[in-house]
């Protein structure tokens, strides 16, 4: 797993075997340990502000039950995992099926907009002996409900969309975003906020990430 943060000045690398997260300082050309017990994480991570989002499980052992795998948030400044996984992703089909949570095949989390992420996972199957990949893409916006302390903040997903593709082949090696991200739909966001403000203050206390 890897992630780029601090405006491209630092790169995080994680080893599944050692469970250690390292950071590389691009300007200083130096390595350091970010977290010596990083947990069990799969695929690549996405960074929004000073928070990194990953798919995996908080565990100190080499195995975790499938139900413990979620999208979680890591505070890069405090160097801690936030206690709650990202909410709003509980609907069927949004995450890999429960039986495949710990071994989904390929999985990766990509930032496709300033506050919008895409979770991609793929599962191998066969048709008449030929390999096929069932590829799922779940896109969602991320927002934060602050706690009394920064480390108590909880993140939620909204504006979900899900598509599914069938591709020929054995596996996916890497996914990445090509080209520029589309502009922020400010008019749509403003209209949504006005609409939500009229629903008994549903958006009260919700802070969007910058």
N, C-alpha and C positions, 0 to 999 in steps of 0.2 A: 504494500500500500504506500502511496505517496500523496503529498498535498503541497501546494505552493501558497505561502501566506506572507504577511508583512509587506504587501505591495511588491511581491516578487523577490524580496531580499532574502527570504529564508525558505528552505525546502525541508519538508518532513518526510522521513523514510522510516518504515516500520517493518520489522522482521517477524514473521509469523512463528518461526522456530524459537527465537529468543524472547519474544514478547516485549522487546525494548523499542522505544521510539527515539530516533535520532533526528537532530536538525543540522542542516548545513547552511552556514552563513555565506552567502554568495560574495559579499563585498570583502569579508575578512578571510575567505577561503579556509574556513575552520569548521570542525565537527564538534557537537556536544550532545549529551544525553538529555532529551526532553522529559522522558518518563521511563523509569526502569521496570515498571509493571503495567504495561499499557492495555492488557486484556486480550481478547480473542476477536480479531477484526478481519473482515473479508473485503476484497475489492479496493478501489480507490476512494478517496475522501473529497469532500467539497467544503470550501471555506467561505463563510459569509461574515465580513467584519473580523472580529477577534474570536469567532466560534467556528470550530470544525465539526462537520457532520459526517458520521461513518455508519456503516452497517455492520453489526456484530453483537457481541455479548460481553458484559462485564464479568470476567471470571479470572481467577488466579490459577486455574488448572487447565489441562490440555483438552478438556471436553466440556460442553455445556448443553443442556437440554434445548431442543428446537424452539420451545416457547420463549426462551430468553433472548433470542436474536431479534433486534429491532434497529431502527435508525436512532442513533443517540448523538448527543452534543458534548463536545469537549471544549472547555474554556482555555484558549491558548495562552492567555495572560496569567490566569490563576494556576494553570497546569493541573486541572482536575476534570474528571467526568462529572457532568451534572447528574443529579440523582434520578431524574425522570427521563424516559425515552420520549421521542417526538410523538405527540398525540395526533389523532386525526387520520391515522393510517391503518385503522383496524378493519376496514371493509374488505370483504373477500376479493382477491385478485389484485389488491394494491401491493402487498408484499408477497414473496414466494409462499407457496402452500406450506402449512405447518410441518409436514413430513420432510420438506426440503429446506427448511429454514437454515439448518446448520451446514448443508452442502448443496447450495442452489446451482452448482455448476459454475457459471460465470456471473459475477455481480459487480456493479460499479455505481458510484454516486457522482453525478456531474453537475456543476453549476452552469446553467444555461442563461441566466439573467442575474441581475443584481440580487434579487431575493427569491429566485425560482430555481428549483433543483429537479433533476431527473434521475430516478433510480432505474437502472437497466439490469435485468437478469435474463439468463438463457439456460434452457434445459435441453439436453440431447435426447432424441428419440429416433426411431427408424421406421421407414415405410418401404416395404418390399426389400428389406435388407440395406437400403440406402440411408446414410445419416442425414438427419434433419435437425434444425435448431428451432425451438419455440422461444422466441425473443419477446420479452415484456418490457414496456416502457411506461413508468408511472411518473408524471410530472406534477409538481405541487409547489405552492408558495409557502414560505416559512415566515412565521411571526412569533413574537415572544411576549409572554405574560410575566412581568417582573415579579420577583419575590422580595421579601424584606431585605435580603442580602443578595448580592449578585450571583453567588453560587447556588441560590435557590430558584433561579429563573427557570421557567418551563417553556418549551417550544411546542408550537402546534403547526400542523399542515392544513392548508386550505386550498380551494380552487383546484381540486384534483382532476386529472384526466389520465386515462389509461388506454393504451393501444397494444396490440399483439400482432407479431409477424411470424411467418414460417420461412426460414432460409435453408438453403442447401449447405452442407458442410458439417465439420466435426466440432469446431469450437470458435470462440471469439477471443482474440488476443488482447485487444485494447479498444476502448471507445474514447473519443474526444470530440470537442466542439469545433466545428470549422466555420470560419467567417466571423463577422461581428454579430453580437447579440442584438436582437431587435430592440427598438427604443421602448422605454417604459410607457405603458398606456396610461398616462396621467388622467385623462378624462374618464376612462373606465374606472380607475381607482377612486377618483373623487365621487363618481356616481354611486359606487358600491358603498363608500363610507357614509354618504347621505342616506342611503337605503338602510344600512345597518343601524344608524343612529336612531331610526324610528322604530326599532324592535327592542324596546325595553332596555336600551343601553347594552346590547350584546357586546359591543366593541369596547366597553369601559375597561380600562386597565390593560389594554392590548397595545404593545409597542412593536411597530414594524422595524425590521433591521434596515440599516442604511448600507 
